[in-house]
Amino acid sequence: MEAWIPITIAGAFFQNLRSAVQKHLKGRLSTLGAAYVRFFYAWPFALIYVFGLNQIGGAAWPEPNLTFLAYCLAGGLSQILFTVTLVWLFSFRNFAVGTTFSKTETVQVALLGFLLLGDTLSWAAAAAIAISMVGVMVLSLGQSKLSIRALGTGLRERSTLVGVLCGAFLGASVVFFRGAALSLGYDGVVMAAAFSLTVAVVMQTVLMGLYLAIREPRTLLAVIVEWRWSLMVGLAGIGASIAWFTAFTMQNAAYVRALGQIELVFTFFVSVVIFRETSNRMEVIGILLVVAGILTLVLGR
């Protein structure tokens, strides 16, 4: 088995864990506050990780360049804009339609990866990404109780454009972060990924922190007050980020994001088996398509 596959699965697991803890914070912090803790409580662990690789692991420091810094900044801003756009999307009355179209992220990653980095896909991988994307959209339709007809009639609505834009920002952040690690020209995947992650998360902490300090100072204070649960978000988040960045550095970002949809399988399993929640037919069909896409991708490799 190629190393990026278990690393991606680990990233999906930790992301699922981080999301679960962030939901607990939803009643204590604003949406932006709950999003900011993923950066604010992650950067110290990122620094510890990268210094550990250097001091204990003996990995030499990469030599950053302007291209690397530009990619990190672009990736960090794209991820922040994704969060802001997602919040904006929830303000629409028919936000469910826009949210469904935001699930086109995996296809947008493939397109951006080709345009910016020259990453190409095999026919099997392209089919796998298409199958999993349809699965995610069907799953989203089932969860929001929308019909396919409603999705079609919503094509001209503003929330649809915002949803696609939301997915574009998320996809762009993935491609930019991969570009940052590759631009280092470093002979070692783990250190290149760790260094890129650390620089990016510090940038994000500063940029979003300045925004909150100016626009929502009370939220910034609440992020510090709620440090116990927020620290857990930071720990789970840095585990996810380390895995994601390492996988992105090793493999085409579109492959990684497509396999990363296994996070939805984890969530579905927890809701049905542990919390005994009922699922409708659309949700079951959606999750089966996601699994089919993942199997097509892995077996096609």
C-alpha positions as CSV (number, residue, x, y, z in Angstrom):
1,M,0.0,0.0,0.0
2,E,1.3,3.5,-0.9
3,A,2.1,5.5,2.2
4,W,-0.1,8.5,1.3
5,I,-3.2,6.2,1.6
6,P,-3.0,5.4,5.4
7,I,-1.7,8.9,6.1
8,T,-4.8,10.4,4.3
9,I,-7.1,8.1,6.3
10,A,-5.5,9.2,9.5
11,G,-6.0,12.9,8.5
12,A,-9.7,12.2,7.8
13,F,-10.0,10.5,11.2
14,F,-8.4,13.4,13.1
15,Q,-10.5,16.0,11.1
16,N,-13.6,14.1,12.1
17,L,-12.5,14.3,15.8
18,R,-11.7,18.0,15.5
19,S,-15.1,18.7,13.9
20,A,-16.8,16.8,16.8
21,V,-15.1,18.9,19.4
22,Q,-15.8,22.1,17.4
23,K,-19.5,21.3,17.5
24,H,-19.2,21.3,21.3
25,L,-17.8,24.8,21.1
26,K,-20.6,26.0,18.9
27,G,-22.8,27.2,21.8
28,R,-19.8,28.9,23.5
29,L,-18.2,30.7,20.6
30,S,-19.3,32.4,17.5
31,T,-18.9,30.6,14.2
32,L,-15.7,32.5,13.4
33,G,-14.5,32.0,16.9
34,A,-15.0,28.2,16.6
35,A,-13.1,28.3,13.3
36,Y,-10.2,30.4,14.7
37,V,-9.4,28.0,17.5
38,R,-8.2,25.5,14.8
39,F,-5.3,28.0,14.1
40,F,-4.8,29.7,17.4
41,Y,-4.4,26.5,19.4
42,A,-2.5,24.6,16.6
43,W,0.5,26.8,15.9
44,P,2.4,25.9,19.1
45,F,2.1,22.2,18.4
46,A,3.2,22.8,14.8
47,L,6.3,24.6,16.1
48,I,7.0,21.7,18.5
49,Y,6.6,19.2,15.7
50,V,8.9,21.0,13.2
51,F,11.6,21.7,15.8
52,G,11.4,18.0,16.9
53,L,12.0,16.9,13.3
54,N,15.1,19.2,13.2
55,Q,16.5,18.6,16.7
56,I,15.6,15.0,17.3
57,G,15.0,13.7,13.8
58,G,18.1,15.4,12.4
59,A,16.2,16.9,9.4
60,A,17.9,20.0,8.0
61,W,15.9,23.2,7.8
62,P,14.4,23.9,4.3
63,E,15.4,27.2,2.6
64,P,12.2,29.2,2.0
65,N,11.9,31.3,-1.1
66,L,9.4,34.0,-2.3
67,T,7.4,31.4,-4.2
68,F,7.0,29.3,-1.1
69,L,5.9,32.3,1.0
70,A,3.5,33.3,-1.7
71,Y,1.9,29.8,-1.8
72,C,1.7,29.7,2.0
73,L,0.0,33.1,2.1
74,A,-2.4,32.2,-0.8
75,G,-3.3,28.9,0.9
76,G,-3.8,30.5,4.3
77,L,-6.0,33.3,2.9
78,S,-8.0,30.8,0.8
79,Q,-8.7,28.6,3.8
80,I,-9.8,31.7,5.9
81,L,-12.0,32.9,3.0
82,F,-13.5,29.4,2.8
83,T,-14.5,29.8,6.4
84,V,-15.9,33.3,5.9
85,T,-17.8,32.3,2.7
86,L,-19.2,29.3,4.5
87,V,-20.6,31.6,7.3
88,W,-22.0,33.8,4.5
89,L,-23.6,30.8,2.9
90,F,-25.5,29.9,6.1
91,S,-27.1,33.4,6.0
92,F,-29.2,32.5,2.9
93,R,-32.7,31.1,3.4
94,N,-31.9,28.4,0.9
95,F,-28.4,27.7,2.1
96,A,-28.8,24.0,1.7
97,V,-28.7,24.3,-2.1
98,G,-25.5,26.3,-2.0
99,T,-24.0,23.9,0.6
100,T,-24.7,21.0,-1.8
101,F,-22.9,22.7,-4.6
102,S,-19.9,23.5,-2.4
103,K,-19.3,19.7,-2.4
104,T,-17.9,20.1,-5.9
105,E,-14.6,20.9,-4.2
106,T,-12.8,17.6,-5.2
107,V,-13.4,18.4,-8.9
108,Q,-12.2,22.0,-8.4
109,V,-9.0,20.7,-6.7
110,A,-8.3,18.5,-9.8
111,L,-8.8,21.5,-12.1
112,L,-6.7,23.9,-10.1
113,G,-4.0,21.3,-9.5
114,F,-3.7,20.8,-13.3
115,L,-3.7,24.6,-14.0
116,L,-1.3,25.7,-11.3
117,L,0.9,22.7,-10.7
118,G,0.5,20.6,-13.8
119,D,-1.0,17.6,-11.8
120,T,-2.7,15.1,-14.1
121,L,-5.2,12.3,-13.4
122,S,-5.5,8.8,-14.7
123,W,-8.9,7.8,-16.1
124,A,-9.6,5.6,-13.1
125,A,-8.8,8.4,-10.7
126,A,-11.0,10.9,-12.7
127,A,-13.9,8.3,-12.5
128,A,-13.3,7.8,-8.8
129,I,-13.4,11.5,-8.1
130,A,-16.6,11.9,-10.2
131,I,-18.3,9.0,-8.4
132,S,-17.4,10.3,-4.9
133,M,-18.4,13.8,-5.7
134,V,-21.9,12.6,-6.8
135,G,-22.0,10.6,-3.7
136,V,-21.2,13.5,-1.4
137,M,-23.8,15.7,-3.2
138,V,-26.5,12.9,-2.9
139,L,-25.6,12.5,0.8
140,S,-25.9,16.3,1.3
141,L,-29.3,16.2,-0.5
142,G,-30.5,13.5,1.9
143,Q,-29.3,15.3,5.0
144,S,-30.9,18.6,4.0
145,K,-34.1,16.9,2.8
146,L,-33.8,18.5,-0.7
147,S,-35.0,16.9,-3.9
148,I,-33.0,16.7,-7.1
149,R,-35.6,19.0,-8.7
150,A,-35.0,21.6,-6.1
151,L,-31.2,21.4,-6.7
152,G,-31.9,21.9,-10.4
153,T,-34.2,25.0,-9.9
154,G,-31.6,26.4,-7.5
155,L,-28.9,26.7,-10.3
156,R,-29.7,30.4,-10.9
157,E,-29.9,31.4,-7.2
158,R,-27.2,33.5,-5.5
159,S,-26.6,30.8,-2.9
160,T,-25.5,28.4,-5.6
161,L,-22.7,30.8,-6.8
162,V,-21.6,31.3,-3.2
163,G,-21.6,27.6,-2.6
164,V,-19.4,26.9,-5.6
165,L,-17.1,29.8,-4.5
166,C,-16.9,28.2,-1.1
167,G,-15.8,24.9,-2.6
168,A,-13.3,26.8,-4.8
169,F,-11.7,28.5,-1.8
170,L,-11.3,25.2,0.0
171,G,-9.9,23.5,-3.2
172,A,-7.5,26.4,-3.8
173,S,-6.1,26.2,-0.3
174,V,-5.3,22.5,-0.8
175,V,-3.5,23.2,-4.1
176,F,-1.6,26.2,-2.8
177,F,-0.4,24.2,0.3
178,R,0.8,21.4,-2.0
179,G,2.5,24.0,-4.2
180,A,4.2,25.5,-1.1
181,A,5.8,22.2,-0.1
182,L,6.9,21.3,-3.6
183,S,8.4,24.8,-4.2
184,L,10.9,24.2,-1.4
185,G,12.7,21.6,-3.5
186,Y,13.5,19.7,-0.3
187,D,14.6,16.1,-0.4
188,G,12.3,14.8,2.3
189,V,8.5,14.8,2.3
190,V,7.9,14.9,6.1
191,M,10.1,18.0,6.8
192,A,8.9,19.8,3.7
193,A,5.2,19.2,4.8
194,A,5.9,20.2,8.4
195,F,7.7,23.4,7.5
196,S,4.9,24.4,5.1
197,L,2.3,23.6,7.7
198,T,4.0,25.7,10.4
199,V,4.5,28.8,8.2
200,A,1.0,28.6,7.0
201,V,-0.7,28.1,10.3
202,V,1.3,31.0,11.9
203,M,0.3,33.3,9.0
204,Q,-3.4,32.2,9.5
205,T,-3.2,32.8,13.2
206,V,-1.9,36.3,12.8
207,L,-4.2,37.3,9.9
208,M,-7.4,36.0,11.4
209,G,-6.4,37.2,14.8
210,L,-6.0,40.7,13.5
211,Y,-9.4,40.5,11.8
212,L,-11.1,39.4,15.0
213,A,-9.2,41.9,17.1
214,I,-10.7,44.7,14.9
215,R,-14.1,43.3,14.2
216,E,-15.0,40.9,17.0
217,P,-12.7,41.6,20.0
218,R,-15.2,39.8,22.3
219,T,-14.8,36.7,20.2
220,L,-11.1,36.8,20.5
221,L,-11.4,37.0,24.3
222,A,-13.8,34.1,24.4
223,V,-11.4,32.0,22.4
224,I,-8.9,32.4,25.2
225,V,-11.4,31.9,28.0
226,E,-12.6,28.6,26.4
227,W,-9.1,27.3,26.3
228,R,-9.8,23.7,27.6
229,W,-12.1,22.5,24.8
230,S,-10.2,24.8,22.3
231,L,-7.0,23.1,23.2
232,M,-8.5,19.7,22.2
233,V,-9.5,21.2,18.9
234,G,-5.9,22.4,18.4
235,L,-4.5,18.9,19.2
236,A,-6.9,17.1,16.9
237,G,-6.5,19.8,14.3
238,I,-2.7,19.6,14.2
239,G,-2.9,15.9,13.9
240,A,-5.2,16.3,10.9
241,S,-3.0,19.0,9.4
242,I,0.2,17.0,9.7
243,A,-1.4,14.1,7.9
244,W,-3.0,16.2,5.2
245,F,0.1,18.3,4.5
246,T,2.3,15.1,4.3
247,A,-0.2,13.4,2.0
248,F,-0.5,16.5,-0.2
249,T,3.3,16.7,-0.5
250,M,3.5,13.0,-1.4
251,Q,0.6,12.8,-3.9
252,N,-1.7,14.7,-6.3
253,A,-4.0,16.8,-4.1
254,A,-7.1,15.6,-6.0
255,Y,-6.3,12.0,-5.1
256,V,-5.8,12.9,-1.5
257,R,-9.1,14.9,-1.2
258,A,-11.0,12.2,-3.0
259,L,-9.8,9.6,-0.5
260,G,-10.3,12.0,2.3
261,Q,-14.1,11.7,1.7
262,I,-13.8,8.6,3.9
263,E,-14.3,11.2,6.7
264,L,-18.0,11.1,5.7
265,V,-18.0,7.3,6.1
266,F,-16.6,7.7,9.7
267,T,-19.3,10.3,10.5
268,F,-22.1,8.2,9.0
269,F,-20.9,5.1,11.0
270,V,-20.8,7.1,14.3
271,S,-24.3,8.6,13.8
272,V,-25.9,5.2,12.8
273,V,-24.0,2.7,15.0
274,I,-23.2,4.8,18.1
275,F,-25.9,7.5,18.3
276,R,-28.6,5.2,16.7
277,E,-29.7,7.9,14.4
278,T,-31.9,6.9,11.5
279,S,-30.9,7.5,7.9
280,N,-33.0,8.0,4.8
281,R,-32.5,6.3,1.4
282,M,-30.7,9.3,-0.2
283,E,-28.1,9.3,2.6
284,V,-27.5,5.5,2.2
285,I,-27.2,5.8,-1.5
286,G,-24.8,8.8,-1.1
287,I,-22.5,7.0,1.4
288,L,-22.4,3.9,-0.9
289,L,-21.4,6.1,-3.8
290,V,-18.6,7.7,-1.7
291,V,-17.4,4.2,-0.7
292,A,-17.5,3.1,-4.4
293,G,-15.5,6.2,-5.4
294,I,-12.9,5.5,-2.7
295,L,-12.5,1.8,-3.7
296,T,-12.2,2.8,-7.4
297,L,-9.4,5.2,-6.5
298,V,-7.5,2.9,-4.3
299,L,-7.9,-0.3,-6.4
300,G,-7.2,1.8,-9.5
301,R,-3.8,2.7,-8.1
